[in-house]
């Protein structure tokens, strides 16, 4: 008994010492480990700064562990809370006071839900070990059927977060991080980006060598798939850089054998076999690098025409902040801007989550979402908050005569193409457009107001409350052909 007691006393002292060393040496936001912090309007006004064109509001301060975001067609915000096993709905700010009008749990008892996606009246949810979906009514913000898993038995040790997004050509993409800091994976699906059909079929590996690509999005510039990637730890404060990669099918991006621009990893790449050295040589380097251990997570290209010109088609990236550095770094949102030659310039977009002396953490941004009116939402899992950023071009999401676009007399249109119109009919049906347009907003007299081109252009920034579905050029053209064809049929 005596020796047992001594053992536990020594063990307790060792644990206390280890925790104290951990706190000071790796610079983790300590309050996150003991329950987080509170965000108030005072902290927002005193601490957070934004690019000159924007202002920031505290949309909600009561979303513990807020991670991924999705915006409904009705303007409500869906947010995942993995540590609580649930997904919540934050009601849109319809009374224009700057805050969510209410909050409720949408679905609970999930296994670390993270990624969120709306597609064809389904809400897709990426759990730690599965992908599921549930029918969702955008007009009421309610689930309309049971939750069903379409992919199961995914590994969720190590980097367990799963993120999902729908590609412009209709594939469901999934990021799956590594099981470790640096190792050779046994499961080939780890440290990859995968894809599948919306029903879960044709599940396949799309790209490999990506240690932890939490965020990804398709660029309106070139249609490319861009993904953030978190580099490995324990190589010092300044190595390796975190990455932005242009993801292409079947390509290998270096991890665990190399980082950055094909720099061999000291554990797996320096004394590697000729086969591995060739693998490093043929790996794809990043198109942009971030400071080491800044932990870039969510990335979102801004698409609303209401954004200031400088930010239209720019990408926002949430830098979650360092833990594996002697001095804290990151803890902000940056914007990425592409020039005509494809060069990328990085600028600070939202900052103030870290004190000037780099000692105190106030927040850790995670995900970014843009609504149909140009408002930008940013989640913060450390403060349990959602922020909303507005630019001068932002208008409150109400339908009035002031925000209806002027009607111009149509020019002469080319003839309707039946095949293109048929494609547009399928789009109209798949997005359930009739749900609103048959009852609340009947479509009449379009041919008197629009040509094929001007109607297609309308879908770039539709009048509220119509959602912006980010149709590509061929989809916009097909929908215009279909809608105008309905008026000229005998």
C-alpha positions as CSV (number, residue, x, y, z in Angstrom):
1,X,0.0,0.0,0.0
2,X,2.8,2.4,0.9
3,X,4.6,1.8,-2.4
4,X,1.4,2.1,-4.3
5,X,0.7,5.5,-2.7
6,X,4.2,6.6,-3.5
7,X,3.8,5.5,-7.1
8,X,0.7,7.6,-7.6
9,X,2.2,10.6,-5.9
10,X,5.2,10.4,-8.3
11,X,3.0,9.8,-11.2
12,X,0.8,12.8,-10.4
13,X,3.9,15.0,-10.1
14,X,5.2,13.7,-13.4
15,X,1.9,14.4,-15.1
16,X,1.7,17.9,-13.7
17,X,5.2,18.6,-14.9
18,X,4.5,17.2,-18.3
19,X,1.4,19.3,-18.6
20,X,3.2,22.5,-17.5
21,X,6.0,21.8,-20.1
22,X,3.4,21.0,-22.8
23,X,1.6,24.2,-22.1
24,X,4.7,26.4,-22.4
25,X,6.6,24.5,-25.1
26,X,4.1,23.7,-27.7
27,X,2.0,26.8,-27.1
28,X,-1.4,25.3,-27.3
29,X,-4.3,27.6,-26.4
30,X,-4.6,26.4,-22.9
31,X,-8.1,27.4,-22.1
32,X,-9.4,25.2,-24.9
33,X,-8.2,22.2,-22.9
34,X,-10.1,23.2,-19.8
35,X,-13.4,24.3,-21.4
36,X,-12.7,27.2,-23.8
37,X,-13.4,30.9,-23.4
38,X,-16.3,33.3,-23.9
39,X,-16.6,35.7,-26.8
40,X,-18.5,39.0,-26.1
41,X,-19.4,42.0,-28.2
42,X,-16.7,43.9,-26.2
43,X,-14.0,41.4,-27.4
44,X,-15.3,41.7,-30.9
45,X,-15.1,45.5,-30.9
46,X,-11.8,45.7,-29.1
47,X,-9.9,42.8,-30.6
48,X,-11.0,41.8,-34.1
49,X,-10.0,43.8,-37.2
50,X,-10.9,43.2,-40.8
51,X,-9.9,44.4,-44.2
52,X,-11.0,48.0,-44.8
53,X,-13.9,46.9,-47.1
54,X,-15.6,44.9,-44.3
55,X,-17.1,45.1,-40.8
56,X,-17.6,42.2,-38.4
57,X,-20.5,41.3,-36.1
58,X,-20.9,38.5,-33.5
59,X,-23.6,36.5,-35.2
60,X,-23.8,33.9,-32.4
61,X,-21.7,33.3,-29.2
62,X,-23.3,30.1,-28.0
63,X,-22.1,27.4,-30.4
64,X,-19.6,25.4,-28.4
65,X,-17.0,23.7,-30.6
66,X,-18.4,25.2,-33.8
67,X,-16.7,23.7,-36.8
68,X,-18.1,23.5,-40.3
69,X,-20.8,25.7,-41.9
70,X,-23.4,25.4,-44.6
71,X,-26.0,28.0,-45.6
72,X,-29.6,26.9,-46.4
73,X,-31.5,28.4,-49.4
74,X,-33.6,30.3,-46.8
75,X,-30.5,31.9,-45.3
76,X,-30.2,29.9,-42.1
77,X,-26.8,28.7,-41.0
78,X,-26.1,25.0,-40.3
79,X,-23.1,24.3,-38.0
80,X,-21.4,21.1,-36.9
81,X,-20.4,20.6,-33.3
82,X,-18.3,17.4,-33.3
83,X,-17.5,17.2,-29.6
84,X,-21.2,17.3,-28.8
85,X,-22.1,14.9,-31.5
86,X,-24.7,17.2,-33.1
87,X,-25.5,19.6,-35.9
88,X,-27.3,22.8,-35.1
89,X,-29.3,25.4,-37.0
90,X,-28.9,29.1,-36.4
91,X,-31.8,31.1,-37.7
92,X,-31.1,33.9,-40.2
93,X,-31.0,37.4,-39.0
94,X,-34.4,38.4,-40.2
95,X,-34.9,41.2,-37.7
96,X,-31.7,42.9,-38.8
97,X,-30.1,43.2,-35.4
98,X,-26.9,41.6,-36.4
99,X,-27.5,38.3,-34.6
100,X,-29.0,35.0,-35.3
101,X,-32.7,35.0,-34.5
102,X,-32.5,31.6,-32.7
103,X,-30.7,28.3,-32.3
104,X,-31.8,24.7,-32.1
105,X,-30.3,21.2,-32.5
106,X,-31.0,19.8,-35.9
107,X,-29.7,16.3,-35.4
108,X,-27.9,14.7,-32.5
109,X,-26.2,11.4,-31.4
110,X,-23.7,11.4,-34.3
111,X,-20.1,10.3,-34.1
112,X,-18.0,13.5,-34.4
113,X,-19.9,15.2,-37.2
114,X,-17.8,17.6,-39.1
115,X,-18.3,18.3,-42.9
116,X,-21.6,19.6,-44.1
117,X,-23.1,19.9,-47.6
118,X,-26.5,20.6,-49.2
119,X,-27.3,18.8,-52.4
120,X,-30.7,18.0,-54.0
121,X,-32.7,18.6,-50.8
122,X,-30.4,16.4,-48.8
123,X,-28.2,17.5,-46.0
124,X,-25.0,15.5,-46.1
125,X,-22.9,15.1,-42.9
126,X,-19.4,13.7,-42.7
127,X,-19.0,11.9,-39.4
128,X,-15.6,10.7,-38.1
129,X,-16.2,7.2,-39.4
130,X,-19.0,7.6,-42.0
131,X,-20.9,9.8,-44.5
132,X,-24.6,10.2,-44.0
133,X,-27.5,12.2,-45.4
134,X,-30.9,13.2,-44.3
135,X,-33.8,14.9,-46.2
136,X,-34.0,18.6,-45.5
137,X,-36.7,21.2,-46.1
138,X,-35.0,24.5,-46.8
139,X,-38.2,26.6,-46.4
140,X,-38.9,25.3,-42.8
141,X,-35.3,24.4,-41.8
142,X,-36.6,20.9,-40.7
143,X,-35.5,17.4,-41.4
144,X,-38.2,15.5,-43.4
145,X,-37.0,11.9,-43.1
146,X,-34.6,9.5,-41.3
147,X,-30.8,9.9,-41.4
148,X,-29.0,7.2,-43.5
149,X,-25.4,6.4,-43.8
150,X,-24.2,6.0,-47.4
151,X,-20.5,5.2,-46.5
152,X,-19.4,3.4,-43.3
153,X,-16.3,1.9,-41.7
154,X,-14.0,4.9,-42.3
155,X,-11.0,5.1,-39.9
156,X,-11.2,8.0,-37.4
157,X,-8.0,7.7,-35.3
158,X,-5.5,10.5,-35.6
159,X,-6.8,13.2,-37.9
160,X,-10.5,12.2,-37.6
161,X,-12.2,15.2,-39.2
162,X,-13.9,14.5,-42.5
163,X,-14.9,17.3,-44.9
164,X,-17.2,17.0,-47.9
165,X,-18.1,19.1,-50.9
166,X,-19.8,18.7,-54.2
167,X,-17.8,19.2,-57.4
168,X,-19.2,21.2,-60.3
169,X,-19.5,17.9,-62.3
170,X,-21.6,16.3,-59.6
171,X,-19.1,14.1,-57.6
172,X,-19.1,14.1,-53.8
173,X,-15.5,14.7,-52.6
174,X,-14.2,13.7,-49.2
175,X,-11.0,14.6,-47.3
176,X,-9.5,11.9,-45.1
177,X,-6.5,13.0,-42.9
178,X,-3.6,10.8,-41.7
179,X,-3.7,8.6,-38.7
180,X,-0.5,10.0,-37.4
181,X,2.0,12.8,-37.5
182,X,4.3,11.1,-40.0
183,X,4.1,7.4,-41.0
184,X,3.4,5.1,-43.8
185,X,-0.4,4.4,-43.7
186,X,-1.8,0.9,-43.8
187,X,-5.2,2.1,-45.0
188,X,-4.7,3.6,-48.5
189,X,-7.7,5.9,-47.9
190,X,-5.9,7.8,-45.2
191,X,-4.0,11.1,-46.1
192,X,-6.1,11.4,-49.3
193,X,-8.9,13.2,-51.0
194,X,-11.5,10.7,-52.2
195,X,-14.7,11.0,-54.3
196,X,-17.9,9.1,-54.8
197,X,-21.3,9.5,-56.4
198,X,-24.0,11.4,-54.3
199,X,-25.5,8.0,-53.4
200,X,-22.1,6.6,-52.1
201,X,-21.4,4.5,-55.1
202,X,-18.1,4.5,-57.1
203,X,-16.1,5.4,-54.0
204,X,-12.5,5.9,-55.1
205,X,-9.2,7.5,-54.1
206,X,-8.7,10.8,-56.1
207,X,-5.4,12.1,-54.9
208,X,-2.8,11.0,-52.3
209,X,0.1,12.2,-50.1
210,X,-2.1,14.9,-48.4
211,X,-1.4,14.7,-44.6
212,X,-4.6,16.6,-43.5
213,X,-6.4,18.6,-46.2
214,X,-9.3,19.8,-44.0
215,X,-10.6,22.4,-46.5
216,X,-11.0,22.4,-50.2
217,X,-13.0,24.3,-52.9
218,X,-13.2,24.8,-56.6
219,X,-11.9,28.1,-58.1
220,X,-14.0,30.3,-60.3
221,X,-10.8,31.4,-62.0
222,X,-9.7,28.1,-63.5
223,X,-12.1,25.5,-62.2
224,X,-9.3,23.9,-60.3
225,X,-9.7,22.1,-56.9
226,X,-7.6,23.8,-54.3
227,X,-7.0,22.2,-50.9
228,X,-5.2,23.4,-47.7
229,X,-2.9,20.9,-46.1
230,X,-1.4,20.9,-42.6
231,X,2.3,20.0,-42.5
232,X,3.9,17.6,-40.0
233,X,5.1,18.6,-36.5
234,X,8.3,18.4,-34.5
235,X,10.7,19.9,-37.1
236,X,11.0,23.3,-35.3
237,X,9.2,26.6,-35.5
238,X,9.7,27.2,-39.2
239,X,9.4,23.8,-40.8
240,X,7.6,22.4,-42.7
241,X,5.4,25.1,-44.4
242,X,1.7,24.5,-44.5
243,X,0.4,24.2,-48.0
244,X,-2.2,25.1,-50.6
245,X,-2.3,22.4,-53.3
246,X,-4.0,22.3,-56.7
247,X,-5.5,18.9,-56.6
248,X,-5.5,16.7,-59.7
249,X,-6.7,13.2,-60.1
250,X,-4.1,10.3,-59.4
251,X,-1.4,12.8,-58.3
252,X,0.8,12.3,-55.3
253,X,1.5,15.4,-53.0
254,X,4.5,14.2,-51.0
255,X,3.5,13.1,-47.5
256,X,5.0,11.3,-45.6
257,X,8.2,11.2,-47.8
258,X,8.5,14.9,-48.5
259,X,7.1,18.4,-47.7
260,X,7.1,21.7,-49.5
261,X,8.8,21.7,-52.8
262,X,9.9,18.1,-52.7
263,X,12.1,18.5,-49.6
264,X,12.8,14.9,-48.3
265,X,11.3,14.3,-44.8
266,X,14.1,13.5,-42.3
267,X,12.3,10.3,-41.1
268,X,11.0,8.8,-44.4
269,X,12.7,10.7,-47.3
270,X,16.4,11.3,-46.6
271,X,17.6,7.7,-46.6
272,X,14.8,6.4,-48.8
273,X,15.0,3.7,-51.4
274,X,15.4,4.6,-55.1
275,X,11.7,3.9,-55.6
276,X,10.7,6.4,-52.9
277,X,13.2,9.0,-54.1
278,X,11.6,8.7,-57.5
279,X,8.2,9.1,-55.9
280,X,9.4,12.3,-54.2
281,X,10.8,13.6,-57.5
282,X,7.5,13.1,-59.3
283,X,5.4,14.5,-56.4
284,X,3.4,17.7,-57.0
285,X,4.7,20.7,-55.0
286,X,2.3,23.3,-53.5
287,X,1.1,26.3,-55.5
288,X,1.3,28.4,-52.3
289,X,2.8,28.0,-48.9
290,X,1.7,29.3,-45.5
291,X,3.9,29.9,-42.4
292,X,4.8,26.7,-40.6
293,X,2.2,25.4,-38.1
294,X,-0.4,28.1,-38.9
295,X,-2.9,25.2,-39.6
296,X,-4.9,26.4,-42.6
297,X,-8.3,24.7,-42.4
298,X,-11.4,26.0,-44.3
299,X,-11.0,27.6,-47.7
300,X,-13.8,29.3,-49.6
301,X,-13.7,31.2,-52.9
302,X,-16.0,34.2,-52.7
303,X,-18.5,34.2,-55.5
304,X,-21.1,36.9,-54.8
305,X,-21.2,39.8,-57.2
306,X,-21.9,42.0,-54.1
307,X,-18.3,41.5,-52.8
308,X,-16.0,44.4,-53.3
309,X,-14.2,44.1,-56.7
310,X,-10.9,43.2,-55.1
311,X,-12.4,40.2,-53.3
312,X,-14.6,38.7,-56.1
313,X,-13.2,35.3,-56.8
314,X,-10.6,35.7,-54.0
315,X,-10.2,32.8,-51.6
316,X,-10.5,33.1,-47.8
317,X,-8.5,30.7,-45.7
318,X,-9.0,30.2,-41.9
319,X,-5.7,29.9,-40.1
320,X,-6.6,27.9,-37.0
321,X,-3.3,28.7,-35.3
322,X,-0.2,26.9,-34.1
323,X,0.3,24.5,-31.2
324,X,3.7,23.1,-32.2
325,X,5.7,26.4,-32.0
326,X,7.6,28.1,-29.2
327,X,5.8,31.4,-30.2
328,X,2.1,31.3,-31.2
329,X,1.4,32.1,-34.8
330,X,-1.6,32.1,-37.2
331,X,-5.0,32.6,-35.6
332,X,-6.5,34.7,-38.4
333,X,-8.2,34.6,-41.7
334,X,-6.3,35.5,-44.8
335,X,-7.3,36.2,-48.4
336,X,-5.6,34.8,-51.5
337,X,-5.6,36.7,-54.7
338,X,-4.7,35.3,-58.2
339,X,-3.2,37.6,-60.8
340,X,-3.4,37.0,-64.6
341,X,-0.3,34.8,-64.5
342,X,-1.6,32.5,-61.8
343,X,0.6,34.0,-59.1
344,X,-1.0,34.1,-55.6
345,X,-0.8,37.0,-53.2
346,X,-1.7,36.6,-49.5
347,X,-3.2,39.3,-47.3
348,X,-4.6,39.5,-43.9
349,X,-8.4,39.6,-44.0
350,X,-9.6,39.2,-40.3
351,X,-7.3,39.2,-37.3
352,X,-7.1,39.9,-33.6
353,X,-7.6,36.4,-32.3
354,X,-4.1,36.5,-30.9
355,X,-2.8,39.1,-28.5
356,X,0.0,41.4,-29.6
357,X,2.5,39.7,-27.4
358,X,1.5,36.3,-29.0
359,X,0.6,34.9,-25.5
360,X,-3.2,35.0,-25.3
361,X,-5.6,33.3,-27.7
362,X,-9.1,34.7,-28.1
363,X,-10.3,32.5,-30.9
364,X,-9.4,30.0,-33.6
365,X,-11.2,30.3,-37.0
366,X,-12.2,27.1,-38.7
367,X,-14.6,27.4,-41.6
368,X,-16.0,30.0,-44.0
369,X,-19.3,30.2,-45.8
370,X,-20.9,32.9,-48.0
371,X,-24.6,33.4,-48.3
372,X,-26.6,34.6,-51.3
373,X,-26.5,38.2,-50.2
374,X,-22.7,38.5,-49.9
375,X,-22.5,38.1,-46.1
376,X,-19.5,36.0,-45.0
377,X,-19.8,33.6,-41.9
378,X,-16.7,32.4,-40.0
379,X,-16.8,29.7,-37.3
380,X,-14.6,29.7,-34.2
381,X,-14.3,26.4,-32.3
382,X,-12.3,27.9,-29.5
383,X,-14.7,30.7,-28.6
384,X,-17.8,28.8,-29.7
385,X,-18.8,31.6,-31.9
386,X,-19.9,32.5,-35.4
387,X,-18.9,35.8,-36.9
388,X,-20.6,37.6,-39.8
389,X,-18.7,40.0,-42.1
390,X,-20.4,42.5,-44.3
391,X,-19.1,44.7,-47.0
392,X,-20.5,48.0,-48.3
393,X,-22.4,46.0,-51.0
394,X,-24.2,43.9,-48.4
395,X,-28.0,44.2,-48.2
396,X,-30.2,42.6,-45.6
397,X,-31.9,39.5,-46.8
398,X,-35.3,41.0,-47.3
399,X,-37.3,41.2,-50.5
400,X,-38.3,44.8,-51.3
401,X,-38.8,46.9,-54.4
402,X,-35.4,48.5,-53.7
403,X,-33.4,45.3,-54.3
404,X,-35.1,44.2,-57.5
405,X,-32.9,44.6,-60.5
406,X,-34.1,47.0,-63.2
407,X,-35.7,45.4,-66.2
408,X,-34.2,46.2,-69.6
409,X,-35.9,45.6,-72.9
410,X,-34.6,42.3,-74.4
411,X,-32.5,42.2,-77.5
412,X,-33.0,39.7,-80.1
413,X,-32.2,36.2,-78.9
414,X,-30.9,33.2,-80.8
415,X,-33.4,30.4,-81.2
416,X,-34.1,28.0,-78.4
417,X,-32.1,24.7,-78.6
418,X,-34.3,21.7,-77.6
419,X,-31.5,19.6,-76.3
420,X,-30.1,22.4,-74.2
421,X,-33.5,23.2,-72.9
422,X,-33.9,19.5,-71.9
423,X,-30.7,19.8,-69.8
424,X,-32.1,22.9,-68.2
425,X,-35.4,21.1,-67.4
426,X,-33.4,18.5,-65.5
427,X,-31.6,21.3,-63.5
428,X,-34.9,22.9,-62.7
429,X,-36.3,19.6,-61.4
430,X,-33.2,18.5,-59.5
431,X,-33.1,21.8,-57.6
432,X,-36.8,21.7,-56.8
433,X,-37.3,25.2,-58.4
434,X,-41.0,24.5,-58.8
435,X,-41.4,24.4,-55.0
436,X,-41.2,28.2,-54.9
437,X,-42.0,29.3,-58.5
438,X,-45.3,27.5,-58.9
439,X,-46.8,29.0,-55.8
440,X,-45.0,32.0,-54.4
441,X,-43.0,33.4,-57.3
442,X,-44.7,32.3,-60.6
443,X,-42.5,32.7,-63.6
444,X,-44.3,34.8,-66.2
445,X,-43.2,37.2,-68.9
446,X,-39.6,36.2,-68.9
447,X,-39.3,36.5,-72.7
448,X,-40.4,40.1,-72.4
449,X,-37.7,41.0,-70.0
450,X,-34.7,38.8,-70.9
451,X,-32.7,37.4,-73.7
452,X,-31.0,34.0,-73.4
453,X,-27.8,35.8,-72.5
454,X,-29.2,38.3,-70.0
455,X,-31.3,35.5,-68.3
456,X,-28.2,33.3,-68.0
457,X,-26.3,36.2,-66.6
458,X,-29.0,36.7,-64.0
459,X,-28.1,33.4,-62.3
460,X,-24.7,34.9,-61.4
461,X,-26.4,37.1,-58.7
462,X,-30.1,36.2,-58.5
463,X,-32.5,38.5,-56.8
464,X,-33.3,37.3,-53.2
465,X,-34.8,35.0,-52.1
466,X,-33.6,32.9,-55.0
467,X,-30.4,31.1,-54.0
468,X,-27.2,31.3,-55.9
469,X,-26.4,27.8,-57.0
470,X,-23.0,28.8,-58.5
471,X,-24.0,27.3,-61.9
472,X,-21.3,27.1,-64.5
473,X,-21.7,28.7,-67.9
474,X,-23.3,25.7,-69.6
475,X,-25.7,25.2,-66.7
476,X,-26.8,28.8,-66.8
477,X,-27.3,28.7,-70.5
478,X,-29.3,25.4,-70.3
479,X,-31.6,26.8,-67.6
480,X,-32.2,30.0,-69.6
481,X,-33.1,27.9,-72.7
482,X,-35.5,25.9,-70.6
483,X,-37.3,28.8,-68.9
484,X,-37.7,30.8,-72.1
485,X,-38.8,27.7,-74.0
486,X,-41.8,27.3,-71.7
487,X,-43.2,30.6,-72.8
488,X,-42.9,30.1,-76.6
489,X,-44.5,26.6,-76.6
490,X,-47.9,26.5,-78.3
